[in-house]
Amino acid sequence: MPEVGWPLLFIVLGLIGVAIMAASRPQLFFTREPDKSEEEGLAQQPGEVAALKPRRLWAHLLNAMPDEAPHLFIYGPSGSGKTVLAQHLIAGREGQIVVLDPKWQVGKWGGAPAYSVDDEGSYAPIDVAAGQLLAEFRRRLRLHKHGQTDAPLTVVIDELPDLNDECPQVRKLFLALLRMGRELQMRLVALSTGRGVEDLGLKGRGDARRSLVTLRLGAAAIELRPELAKLARPAVLELRGKAIPLDLGEVRPTISPLPRERAWQPAPEIPAPTAVALPPAETLAPALETAGKALESAETASGEGVSEVEKVMIRGAVQAGKGKTETLQALKGYSGRRHREYSTVWEAARVERVGQGELA
């Protein structure tokens, strides 16, 4: 071989060696935004995301592609980086954020609002918050019925398997989000330290299970892909039946406070209507007729009658739940014709309220 050819041969062999080493090591995943061609590739072949070149864009996939990854379950031992990763993801999401975290402490989650245990260690505040989120779910469901949507909302639940056991409302919320959260723009990011997805009670709920993408970290990832043991921060993304190896070594926590407007707040509660026991229909109509006549004749029951102002006062007392004696004493109608007139107006006003379904 000519002398000049040896250097070229060594270069070619070196490039081949580098290619072989690159092919044998886990893929590195970054969080840059995709270019136009990559977006088109993701849109054209959504079922083969894991096999496409843009698979490096794992954060974009988990954040901006709800059809592929509606909800995320991050699983790994303590110190594997679950909170860092979840915080990194939610900082890049649109819309509002709410966190349910029994182990919350000041400074965690980059300033995101969090519901935690109370000072006595009770899970009640978390369960109440989950109930409020269920009300939000139902509100969005009503909007969805009329073709309307609301801003995206990410619900972060730390130690999900444990909260499922401790908080009945969390369990209901979890299943509701898996079932229809994507359509309502409510997405779940759940974390667990010692218990995997098999402990979430999804046996027999295939549709719900398929909407939950699992991301294993640390030892949980190595358990599935032993070759990742050489990485400092190994991870495996389980997506559409594929186990995609990740290296999360470049992921850093997002410590900048989240804007106040990103903090989800429950809508003001609207009291539920009180159940009312109405009289039978055959007795209600005559009672209302009698009440009407009584109101008409109240002003002419005596020379002075009952003024409109006094009628308003009596009706207001009935509406406020005041008794007859208390009302009449307030109006100083203790005896004689005025007492009878006041009493007639009070009885008529109460029957009228019953007819409107406001009193039992």
C-alpha positions in Angstrom: 0.0 0.0 0.0 1.4 3.5 -0.8 2.8 5.3 2.2 0.2 8.0 2.0 -2.6 5.5 2.4 -1.7 4.3 5.9 -2.8 7.6 7.7 -6.0 7.5 5.8 -6.6 3.9 6.8 -6.0 4.7 10.4 -8.5 7.6 10.3 -11.2 5.4 8.7 -10.6 2.6 11.3 -10.8 5.2 14.1 -14.1 6.6 12.8 -15.5 3.0 12.6 -14.4 2.4 16.2 -16.1 5.6 17.4 -19.3 4.7 15.6 -19.3 1.2 17.2 -18.7 2.7 20.7 -21.5 5.2 20.1 -23.9 2.5 19.0 -23.1 0.4 22.0 -23.7 3.0 24.7 -27.0 4.4 25.9 -28.5 7.3 23.9 -28.0 10.7 25.4 -31.2 12.7 25.6 -31.3 16.5 25.6 -34.1 19.1 26.2 -33.7 21.4 23.2 -36.8 22.3 21.2 -37.3 20.3 18.0 -36.8 21.9 14.6 -39.6 22.0 12.0 -38.6 18.7 10.3 -38.5 16.9 13.6 -41.9 18.2 14.6 -43.3 16.9 11.3 -41.7 13.6 11.9 -43.3 13.3 15.3 -46.7 14.3 13.9 -46.5 11.8 11.0 -45.6 8.8 13.0 -46.8 9.2 16.5 -46.9 5.5 17.1 -43.2 5.1 16.4 -41.8 8.0 18.5 -39.2 5.8 20.3 -37.7 4.8 16.9 -37.4 8.3 15.4 -34.3 10.5 15.4 -36.0 13.1 17.6 -36.1 10.6 20.5 -33.4 12.7 22.1 -36.1 15.3 22.7 -37.5 13.4 25.6 -38.5 16.4 27.6 -40.4 17.9 24.7 -42.2 14.6 24.2 -43.3 14.3 27.9 -44.3 18.0 28.1 -45.8 18.9 24.7 -47.2 15.7 23.3 -50.1 14.6 25.5 -51.4 12.2 22.9 -48.1 10.2 23.3 -47.5 10.8 27.0 -50.7 11.9 28.7 -49.5 11.2 32.2 -46.1 10.4 33.8 -45.1 8.1 36.7 -41.5 8.7 37.9 -40.3 5.8 40.0 -36.9 5.3 41.8 -35.2 5.1 45.2 -34.4 8.1 47.3 -31.6 10.2 45.8 -32.2 9.1 42.3 -33.4 12.6 41.2 -37.2 12.2 41.0 -37.9 15.7 42.4 -35.2 17.3 40.3 -36.5 15.7 37.2 -40.2 16.5 37.9 -39.3 20.1 38.7 -37.3 20.4 35.5 -40.3 19.1 33.5 -43.0 21.2 35.1 -41.0 24.4 34.7 -41.2 23.8 31.0 -44.9 23.2 30.9 -47.7 25.6 30.0 -50.6 26.5 32.2 -51.0 26.1 36.0 -49.4 23.8 38.4 -50.5 22.3 41.8 -48.5 19.9 44.0 -49.7 17.3 46.5 -46.7 16.3 48.6 -46.7 14.8 52.1 -43.0 15.5 52.4 -43.1 19.1 51.3 -40.7 21.6 52.9 -40.0 25.3 52.3 -38.1 25.9 49.0 -39.1 22.6 47.3 -40.7 22.6 43.9 -39.3 26.0 42.8 -42.1 27.9 44.5 -44.9 25.9 43.1 -48.0 25.8 45.4 -48.1 22.6 47.4 -50.6 20.9 49.7 -49.0 18.8 52.5 -49.7 17.3 55.9 -50.8 19.5 58.7 -48.8 20.2 61.9 -50.1 17.1 63.5 -49.1 14.9 60.5 -52.6 14.4 59.2 -53.2 13.9 55.5 -56.5 15.8 55.7 -55.2 18.9 53.8 -54.1 16.7 50.9 -57.4 14.9 50.8 -59.3 18.1 50.8 -57.2 19.5 48.0 -57.7 16.3 46.0 -61.5 16.8 46.5 -61.2 20.4 45.1 -59.3 19.0 42.1 -62.1 16.5 41.5 -64.5 19.5 41.5 -62.2 21.1 39.0 -62.3 17.9 36.9 -66.1 17.9 36.9 -66.2 21.6 36.0 -63.9 21.0 33.0 -66.0 18.0 32.1 -69.1 20.3 31.8 -67.1 22.7 29.6 -65.9 19.7 27.5 -69.6 18.8 26.9 -70.2 22.1 25.3 -67.0 22.1 23.2 -65.0 24.4 25.5 -61.6 24.0 27.2 -59.6 25.7 29.9 -56.0 26.4 30.5 -53.7 23.4 31.0 -53.2 22.2 34.6 -50.5 19.9 35.7 -51.2 17.9 38.9 -48.0 16.7 40.7 -48.5 14.0 43.3 -45.5 12.9 45.3 -45.6 9.4 46.9 -48.7 8.5 44.9 -49.1 4.9 46.0 -49.0 5.9 49.7 -51.4 8.8 49.1 -53.7 6.4 47.3 -53.8 4.4 50.5 -54.2 7.3 52.9 -56.5 9.7 51.0 -59.7 8.4 49.3 -60.0 11.6 47.3 -56.5 11.2 45.9 -57.4 7.7 44.7 -60.5 9.0 43.0 -58.6 11.9 41.4 -55.9 9.6 40.1 -58.3 7.3 38.3 -60.3 10.2 37.0 -57.2 11.9 35.5 -56.1 8.6 33.9 -59.5 8.1 32.4 -60.2 11.6 30.9 -57.6 14.1 32.1 -55.9 14.5 28.7 -59.2 15.6 27.1 -59.7 18.1 29.9 -56.1 19.4 29.8 -55.4 18.0 33.3 -52.2 16.0 33.3 -50.6 14.0 36.0 -47.0 13.8 37.1 -46.7 11.2 39.9 -43.7 10.2 41.9 -42.9 7.1 44.0 -39.9 6.1 46.1 -40.4 2.5 47.0 -43.3 1.3 45.1 -43.7 0.8 41.4 -46.5 1.1 38.9 -47.7 -2.4 39.8 -48.7 -1.0 43.2 -51.1 1.6 41.8 -54.1 -0.8 41.7 -54.6 -0.6 37.9 -55.1 -4.3 37.4 -58.0 -4.8 35.1 -57.9 -1.1 34.0 -56.0 -1.5 30.7 -57.1 1.9 29.2 -56.0 3.8 32.3 -52.7 1.9 32.5 -51.9 2.7 28.9 -52.3 6.5 29.5 -49.5 6.4 32.2 -45.9 6.6 30.9 -43.3 5.2 33.3 -39.9 6.7 33.8 -37.6 4.6 36.0 -34.6 6.2 37.7 -31.4 4.9 39.3 -31.6 1.3 40.5 -35.1 1.0 39.1 -33.7 1.7 35.7 -30.7 -0.6 36.1 -33.1 -3.4 37.1 -34.6 -3.2 33.7 -31.5 -2.3 31.7 -28.4 -3.6 33.6 -26.0 -2.0 31.0 -26.9 1.4 32.4 -25.1 0.8 35.7 -22.0 2.7 34.4 -24.0 5.9 34.1 -24.2 8.4 37.0 -27.9 9.1 36.5 -29.4 6.3 34.5 -33.1 6.2 33.5 -35.4 4.2 31.4 -38.5 5.6 29.7 -41.2 2.9 29.1 -43.2 4.1 26.2 -45.5 2.0 23.9 -43.9 -1.2 25.0 -40.4 0.0 24.5 -37.7 0.6 27.1 -35.7 3.6 26.0 -32.4 4.2 27.9 -31.7 7.8 29.0 -28.8 9.6 30.6 -30.1 12.3 32.8 -26.6 13.6 33.8 -27.2 17.0 32.3 -30.6 17.7 33.9 -30.3 20.4 36.5 -33.0 21.6 39.0 -35.0 24.6 38.1 -34.8 26.9 41.2 -36.3 30.1 39.8 -39.6 30.8 41.5 -42.7 30.2 39.4 -44.9 33.2 38.6 -47.8 33.7 40.9 -50.3 33.3 38.1 -49.2 29.7 37.5 -50.4 28.7 41.0 -53.7 26.9 40.7 -56.4 28.0 43.0 -59.7 26.2 43.5 -62.8 27.9 42.3 -65.1 29.3 45.0 -67.3 26.7 46.4 -71.0 26.9 45.5 -73.1 25.4 48.3 -75.1 22.4 47.2 -78.9 22.9 47.4 -80.4 21.5 50.6 -82.8 18.7 50.3 -86.4 19.9 51.0 -89.3 17.7 52.1 -92.3 19.3 50.5 -95.9 18.6 51.5 -97.9 16.3 49.3 -99.2 17.9 46.1 -102.8 17.6 47.1 -102.3 19.6 50.3 -99.7 22.1 49.0 -102.0 23.8 46.4 -104.7 24.6 48.9 -102.1 25.9 51.4 -100.6 28.2 48.8 -104.1 29.5 47.9 -104.9 30.2 51.5 -101.5 31.9 51.9 -102.3 34.1 48.9 -105.6 35.2 50.3 -104.0 35.8 53.7 -101.4 38.1 52.2 -104.1 40.0 50.2 -106.3 40.5 53.3 -103.5 41.3 55.8 -103.6 45.1 55.1 -107.4 45.2 55.7 -107.5 43.0 58.8 -107.7 46.1 60.9 -107.9 49.8 60.7 -104.1 50.2 60.6 -103.2 47.1 58.7 -99.7 45.8 58.1 -97.4 48.1 56.1 -95.3 46.9 53.2 -92.2 47.7 55.2 -93.4 45.4 58.0 -94.2 42.7 55.4 -90.7 42.9 54.0 -89.3 42.6 57.5 -91.4 39.5 58.3 -90.5 37.8 55.1 -86.8 38.6 55.7 -87.1 37.0 59.2 -88.7 33.9 57.7 -86.0 33.7 55.1 -83.3 34.0 57.8 -84.9 31.1 59.7 -86.3 33.2 62.6 -89.2 31.7 64.6 -92.6 33.3 64.8 -92.3 34.4 68.5 -88.9 35.9 67.9 -90.2 37.8 64.8 -93.3 39.1 66.5 -91.4 40.2 69.6 -89.0 42.1 67.3 -92.0 43.9 65.8 -93.6 44.4 69.2 -96.8 42.8 68.3 -97.8 41.0 71.5 -101.6 41.2 71.6 -104.8 42.2 70.0 -105.5 42.7 66.4 -101.9 43.7 65.4 -100.6 40.4 66.8 -103.1 38.4 64.7 -102.2 40.4 61.6 -98.4 39.9 62.1 -99.0 36.2 62.8 -101.1 35.9 59.6 -98.4 37.5 57.5 -95.6 35.3 59.1 -97.6 32.1 58.4 -98.3 33.1 54.9 -94.7 34.0 54.2 -93.5 30.7 55.6 -95.9 28.7 53.4 -94.8 30.7 50.5 -91.2 29.8 51.1 -92.1 26.2 51.4 -93.8 26.4 48.1 -90.6 27.8 46.6 -88.6 24.8 47.9 -86.6 26.9 50.3 -87.9 25.6 53.6 -88.9 22.2 54.9 
